[in-house]
Amino acid sequence: MAQLVNLQRLNLSFNKLTIWPIEMAQLVNLQWLSLISNKLTIWPTEMTQLANLQVLILAGNRLTSWP
């Protein structure tokens, strides 16, 4: 994950993701994240550490809890 520390935009829409790895919280420069139409049911509390995140798109998932 250290190689991606400067990543600012990430689009992982339509990938059938069922979990979101907490290691992704290391993407401290991430500003825009799209996870449209995956199969996520929870959002890890650790992701609240992404202070630079301005846009988060989670439409089409099955979230049942939010930190």
FENGI-V675517 format. One record per backbone hydrogen bond with DSSP energy under -1.0 kcal/mol. NH is the residue of the N-H (numbers start at 1). CO is the residue of the C=O. If there is no record, write none. Layout:
[[NH;CO] [NH;CO]]
This chain:
[[4;1] [5;2] [7;4] [10;32] [12;34] [14;36] [24;21] [25;22] [26;23] [27;24] [28;26] [30;27] [31;8] [32;8] [33;55] [34;10] [35;57] [37;59] [39;17] [47;44] [48;45] [49;46] [50;47] [51;49] [53;50] [54;31] [55;31] [57;33] [62;40] [64;41]]
